[in-house]
Amino acid sequence: MGPVIEYPEKPNEPKRFVVQVHARGKSLHLDWRFARNSVAEGWTVSATPEGVVKTPIVTLNQLKELSQKQELWKFDLETGHVFPREVRTTIRGKKRTIIRPGSLFAERKAQLIPVEWLDVEGRTEYPPDWPKTVLEWWDKWPEEVRIELEKEGWTPEKAKEVLESGSWKVDKIPVGATRSFPGVFYIIDKGDWVPGARKPYFFEYFLENNELFPERVVFRFVARARSLKEAVELTKNGAIVLPPGQAEEVAREPGYWLFTTPDPRPYVLSEEAVQKGWLPPPGIAALPTWLQKQVPKELRFWTEKDKEKREAMREELIMWYEEGSSQPQEKAAARFKLFRQTFRGQIVIRFGPSTTIYYLLLEKPRSVFSLDNDPRVREEVAGIELDDDYFKALWVKSEPFEPEPGTLLNPTKKTPSRVELVDEGTVSVLEQEPNLLRLKLEGKQLSGYYLILWETESSPIMVLRRSDTPAATKKATPFVPVGKNEEKQIVYGVVLSPHGPDAQGDVISPDEVEKAAHRYLIFGRQVGINHEGSPILAFPVESYIARTSFYYDPNDPQSFVREGEWVLGVWIPEREVWEKIKSGELTGWSIQGLGIRREL
């Protein structure tokens, strides 16, 4: 049978896990597989909206490409967290829509499987009705799929031939396939795991050394009671219960729900576990390994056999945990790679006459850029963002290689080419906007702060530029309010001016002032105090670039606004903050943002 409450051998030591995207035609789901020892337990998770796959998936490359599209999934491809869901329900006689934490329907795999399944990636053998499938779908598959199938000898003519001659003798449906479509498996996440709580209605897994899904995932049973009496009994046993007549959610049959929660607190340290008196068997921590190592020896309840002592140690451990004494283990930093490609002879490729081009690959956000010069020695290089096929072709390479002419990395007819990895390291994203990416690269040679600026939001043309700014620039501008509405508690002032040096001696062009004003309305709209703490309760209600010079208040000489200046009006509902503005304690707008300094 599948997952059971018994813990695997050496339960406190990490073991392998894998998450595979499993496609069968237009059907798509996730296979979670957790190694126990020589076998693995698993779950099937429904993670895509119904009907989102329009064309049957029959090749690994086709599945890889689709798997990178966010619209395919009910979870975030950046964080692995399940998206919240809207639920229509009735509260006090009124129909309402409320937001619930995200969950995905899941089923236990019926049997333990060989651990070798954790390495499966690719396509199964073709099933019995495959020739009929080729005839039905050939014209509907993308060209790249048809090219792959042709390389394997499949065409409509071939399919028709084997059907008419009776030479197609396949009768057995391969494991993971259907009668018409092969099964295709793609590994979307992998790493290590240790077990948390394991109960008939609850399975907790801690993930480590992986890239996609969060640290803690839970499979929890959702039962639908046929009577209130049955609901009470199910609840006593630990199940989440939907009482009869509750219209919020309908479980058509008993099943499991996968929860990927932002709260990493282990169940054994939860209030529910304390109230129910639940502890894992002696010798089992039910904690992630990084936390096991940090727990003081005198609080390691799993090393104690006496139940009362274990409970007392657990209570002290909860206090230690809540005081923030533990330091969560961070996932491995994302990486970058820089490749150099040289050609023997003068050719025209991507950026005009050149014999050398560079590829910069970022693991997160997953992207690849072709550059016209070496960013290790130049302050600024031009480039173009390429599609994911280039990333797939290059990321796995570590040794020099020579791509064949007529291929993706060498589109020439016969010019020899050589590609080599020249630098690699870690990458941190410091700021990301639709046409701007600010990075910190830490490689052997390519190291420091960099900006990637796109020509427009829809253009692949970009510039990689070294930046001297490690953090967002905070600029103070004289805050002599040009106007105040006492009744409405709205204050008006100039945020940025293109006239003369500012407090830091910088000159900002009219175009940059306008761009900053527009970006603030699109991406910001927050107001704080002295760049400290969280944003305050304040609402921008007016924002504009002065198209001519004028006095905001004809009777106040200090209210003069010059052409091209950015004026912002903010409603301050908090009386305490408003009094600080009136008294002069708060004396300046201060903009926080990113800037590049150039000597004039």
Residue pairs with C-beta under 8 A, 6 or more apart in sequence:
1 110
1 111
1 112
2 41
2 42
2 43
2 108
2 109
2 110
2 111
2 112
3 34
3 41
3 42
3 43
3 108
3 109
3 198
3 203
3 219
4 41
4 198
5 198
5 199
5 200
6 198
7 195
7 198
7 280
7 281
7 284
8 15
8 36
8 37
8 195
9 36
9 37
11 194
11 195
11 283
11 284
11 285
12 194
12 283
12 284
12 285
12 289
12 292
12 302
13 194
13 289
14 192
14 193
14 194
14 208
14 209
14 289
15 34
15 35
15 36
15 37
15 192
15 193
15 194
16 34
16 35
16 115
16 118
16 190
16 191
16 192
16 193
17 32
17 33
17 34
17 35
17 118
17 190
17 191
17 192
17 193
17 205
17 207
17 210
18 32
18 33
18 118
18 119
18 187
18 189
18 190
19 30
19 31
19 32
19 33
19 187
19 188
19 189
19 190
19 212
19 213
20 30
20 31
20 33
20 120
20 121
20 185
20 186
20 187
20 188
21 28
21 29
21 30
21 31
21 63
21 67
21 185
21 186
21 187
21 188
22 28
22 29
22 30
22 31
22 44
22 176
22 183
22 184
22 185
23 53
23 57
23 63
23 183
23 184
23 185
23 186
24 176
24 177
24 178
24 181
24 182
24 183
24 184
25 56
25 57
25 58
25 178
25 180
25 181
26 53
26 54
26 55
26 56
26 57
27 53
27 178
28 47
28 48
28 52
28 53
28 57
28 72
29 44
29 45
29 46
29 47
29 48
30 44
30 45
30 47
30 188
31 42
31 43
31 44
31 45
31 109
31 185
32 42
32 43
32 44
32 45
33 40
33 41
33 42
33 113
33 117
33 118
34 40
34 41
34 42
34 193
34 205
35 115
35 118
36 112
36 115
37 115
38 114
38 115
39 112
39 113
39 114
39 115
40 112
40 113
40 114
40 115
40 117
40 118
41 109
41 112
42 108
42 109
42 113
42 117
43 106
43 107
43 108
43 109
43 219
43 256
43 258
44 106
44 107
44 109
45 104
45 105
45 106
45 258
46 104
46 105
46 106
47 73
47 74
47 75
47 104
48 72
48 73
48 74
49 74
52 71
52 72
53 66
53 72
55 137
55 140
55 141
55 142
56 133
56 137
56 141
56 181
57 63
57 66
57 181
57 184
58 123
58 133
58 141
58 145
58 149
58 181
58 182
58 184
59 123
59 145
59 148
59 149
59 184
60 121
60 122
60 123
60 184
60 185
60 186
61 144
61 148
62 142
62 144
62 145
62 148
62 184
63 184
63 186
64 186
64 392
65 388
66 72
67 186
67 188
68 77
68 366
68 388
70 76
70 77
74 82
74 83
74 102
74 104
75 81
75 82
75 83
75 102
75 104
75 260
76 82
76 83
77 212
78 364
78 365
79 214
80 189
80 212
80 213
80 214
80 260
81 102
81 214
81 260
81 261
81 262
82 101
82 102
82 103
82 104
82 258
82 259
82 260
83 102
84 99
84 100
84 101
84 102
85 99
85 100
85 102
85 103
86 97
86 98
86 99
86 100
87 97
87 98
87 99
87 100
87 248
87 249
88 95
88 96
88 97
88 247
88 248
89 95
89 96
89 97
89 98
89 247
89 248
90 96
90 247
91 98
101 259
101 261
102 259
102 260
103 257
103 258
103 259
104 257
104 258
105 255
105 256
105 257
105 258
106 219
106 255
106 256
106 257
106 258
107 255
107 256
108 219
108 256
118 190
120 185
121 185
121 186
121 187
122 184
122 185
123 182
123 183
123 184
123 185
124 174
124 175
124 176
124 177
124 182
124 183
124 184
125 170
125 174
125 177
125 182
126 170
126 174
126 182
127 170
127 173
127 174
127 177
127 178
127 179
127 180
127 181
127 182
128 170
128 171
128 172
128 173
128 179
129 179
129 180
130 159
130 168
130 170
130 180
130 181
130 182
131 158
131 159
131 160
131 162
131 163
131 168
132 159
132 163
132 180
133 180
133 181
134 149
134 154
134 155
134 156
134 158
134 159
135 156
135 159
135 160
135 163
138 146
138 155
138 156
138 159
141 149
149 155
161 167
162 168
173 179
174 182
174 183
175 183
176 183
176 185
177 183
188 212
189 210
189 211
189 212
189 213
190 210
191 207
191 208
191 209
191 210
191 211
192 207
192 208
192 209
192 210
193 205
193 206
193 207
193 208
194 205
194 206
194 208
194 285
194 287
194 288
194 289
195 204
195 205
195 206
195 284
195 286
196 204
196 205
196 206
196 216
196 218
196 266
196 267
196 268
196 286
196 287
197 203
197 204
197 266
197 267
197 268
197 273
197 278
197 280
197 286
198 204
198 280
198 286
199 238
199 278
200 221
200 237
200 238
201 220
201 221
201 223
201 237
201 238
201 239
201 240
202 218
202 219
202 220
202 221
202 238
202 267
203 218
203 219
203 220
203 256
204 216
204 217
204 218
204 266
204 267
204 286
205 216
205 217
205 218
205 219
206 215
206 216
206 266
206 287
206 288
206 289
207 213
207 214
207 215
207 216
207 217
208 215
208 288
208 289
208 290
208 329
209 331
209 332
210 331
211 331
211 332
213 260
214 260
214 261
214 262
214 264
215 264
215 288
215 328
216 260
216 261
216 263
216 264
216 266
216 288
217 258
217 259
217 260
217 261
218 258
218 259
218 261
218 267
219 256
219 257
219 258
219 259
220 240
220 256
220 257
220 259
221 239
221 240
221 254
221 255
221 256
221 257
222 239
222 240
222 241
222 242
222 249
222 251
222 254
222 255
222 256
222 257
223 234
223 239
223 240
223 241
223 242
223 251
223 254
224 241
224 242
224 244
224 250
224 251
224 254
225 231
225 234
225 241
225 242
225 243
225 244
226 244
227 244
228 243
228 244
231 241
231 243
231 244
234 241
235 241
238 276
240 257
242 248
242 249
242 250
242 251
264 328
265 321
266 286
266 287
266 288
266 291
267 273
267 278
267 286
268 278
268 279
268 280
268 285
268 286
268 287
268 314
269 287
269 314
269 317
269 318
269 321
272 278
273 279
274 314
274 315
274 318
277 311
279 301
279 307
279 310
279 311
279 314
280 286
280 302
282 302
282 304
282 305
282 310
283 302
283 303
284 302
285 292
285 300
285 302
286 302
287 295
288 329
290 328
290 329
291 326
292 300
294 325
294 326
294 327
295 317
295 320
295 326
296 320
297 303
298 313
299 313
299 316
299 317
299 320
300 313
301 309
301 310
301 311
301 313
301 314
301 317
302 310
304 310
304 313
320 326
333 426
333 427
333 428
334 362
334 363
334 364
334 426
334 427
334 428
334 429
335 363
335 424
335 425
335 426
335 427
336 360
336 361
336 362
336 363
336 424
336 425
336 426
336 427
336 441
336 443
336 446
337 359
337 360
337 361
337 394
337 395
337 421
337 423
337 424
338 358
338 359
338 360
338 361
338 375
338 376
338 421
338 422
338 423
338 424
338 443
338 446
339 358
339 359
339 361
339 394
339 397
339 419
339 420
339 421
339 422
340 356
340 357
340 358
340 374
340 419
340 420
340 422
341 356
341 357
341 358
341 359
341 409
341 417
341 418
341 419
342 355
342 356
342 417
342 418
343 349
343 355
343 356
343 412
343 415
343 416
343 417
344 355
344 415
344 416
344 417
345 355
345 415
346 353
346 355
347 353
347 354
347 355
347 412
347 415
349 357
349 411
349 412
350 357
350 370
350 372
350 384
351 357
351 370
351 372
351 382
351 384
354 372
356 374
357 370
357 371
357 372
358 370
358 371
358 372
358 373
358 374
358 375
358 381
358 422
359 368
359 369
359 370
359 371
359 386
359 390
359 394
360 368
360 369
360 371
360 375
360 383
360 464
361 367
361 368
361 369
361 391
361 394
361 395
362 368
362 427
362 439
363 395
363 427
364 427
364 429
365 429
365 432
365 437
366 388
366 391
367 385
367 391
368 385
368 386
368 388
368 390
368 391
368 394
369 383
369 384
369 385
369 386
369 452
369 462
369 464
370 383
370 384
370 386
370 390
371 381
371 382
371 383
371 464
372 381
372 382
372 383
373 381
373 382
374 381
375 381
375 446
375 450
375 464
375 466
376 422
376 423
376 445
376 446
379 465
379 466
380 463
380 464
380 465
380 466
381 463
381 464
382 461
382 462
382 463
383 461
383 462
383 463
383 464
384 460
384 461
384 462
385 454
385 460
385 462
386 460
389 408
390 408
390 409
393 408
393 409
394 409
394 419
397 419
397 421
398 421
399 421
400 418
400 419
400 420
400 421
401 418
401 419
401 420
402 416
402 417
402 418
402 419
403 409
403 410
403 417
403 419
404 410
405 412
405 413
405 414
405 415
405 416
405 417
406 412
406 413
409 417
409 419
410 417
422 445
423 443
423 444
423 445
423 446
424 443
424 444
425 441
425 442
425 443
425 444
425 446
425 447
426 441
426 442
426 443
427 439
427 440
427 441
427 442
428 439
428 440
428 442
429 437
429 438
429 439
430 438
430 439
430 440
430 449
430 471
431 437
431 438
431 472
431 594
432 438
433 519
433 523
434 454
434 457
435 453
435 454
435 455
435 456
435 457
436 451
436 452
436 453
436 454
436 594
437 451
437 452
438 449
438 450
438 451
438 452
438 467
438 594
439 449
439 450
439 451
439 452
440 448
440 449
440 450
440 470
441 447
441 448
441 449
441 450
448 466
448 467
449 466
449 467
449 468
449 469
449 470
450 464
450 465
450 466
450 467
451 463
451 464
451 465
451 466
451 467
451 594
451 596
452 462
452 463
452 464
452 465
453 462
453 463
453 465
454 460
454 461
454 462
455 461
455 462
465 596
467 596
468 596
468 597
469 594
469 595
469 596
469 597
472 592
472 593
472 594
473 592
473 593
473 594
473 595
474 531
474 590
474 591
474 592
475 496
475 502
475 503
475 504
475 506
475 590
475 591
475 592
475 593
475 595
476 503
476 588
476 589
476 590
477 493
477 494
477 495
477 496
477 497
477 502
477 503
477 588
477 589
477 590
477 591
478 494
478 503
478 587
478 588
479 493
479 586
479 587
479 588
479 589
480 493
480 558
481 491
481 492
481 493
481 581
482 492
482 493
482 494
482 552
482 553
482 556
482 558
482 559
482 560
482 561
482 567
483 491
483 492
483 552
483 553
483 559
483 569
484 490
484 491
484 492
484 581
484 582
485 491
488 571
489 571
489 572
489 573
489 575
489 578
490 541
490 542
490 569
490 570
490 571
490 572
491 569
491 570
491 572
491 581
492 542
492 552
492 567
492 568
492 569
493 567
493 568
493 589
494 561
494 565
494 566
494 567
494 589
495 516
495 517
495 566
495 567
495 568
495 589
495 591
496 502
496 508
496 513
496 516
496 517
496 565
496 566
496 591
497 508
497 513
497 562
497 564
497 565
497 566
498 507
498 508
498 509
498 510
498 512
498 513
498 564
498 565
499 562
499 564
499 565
500 507
501 507
502 508
506 595
506 597
507 600
508 516
510 564
513 545
513 564
513 565
513 566
514 545
514 566
516 566
516 591
516 593
517 543
517 544
517 545
517 566
517 568
519 593
520 540
520 543
520 568
521 540
521 543
525 539
525 540
526 535
526 538
527 535
527 536
527 538
527 540
527 570
528 534
528 535
528 536
529 536
529 577
529 586
530 590
531 590
531 592
536 574
536 577
537 573
537 574
538 570
538 571
538 572
538 573
538 574
538 577
539 570
539 571
539 573
540 568
540 569
540 570
540 571
541 569
541 570
541 571
542 567
542 568
542 569
543 566
543 567
543 568
543 569
544 566
544 567
545 564
545 565
545 566
545 567
546 561
546 562
546 563
546 564
546 565
546 566
546 567
547 563
548 563
549 560
549 561
549 562
549 563
550 560
550 561
551 557
551 559
551 560
551 561
552 559
552 560
552 561
552 567
553 559
561 567
568 589
572 578
572 581
577 586
580 586
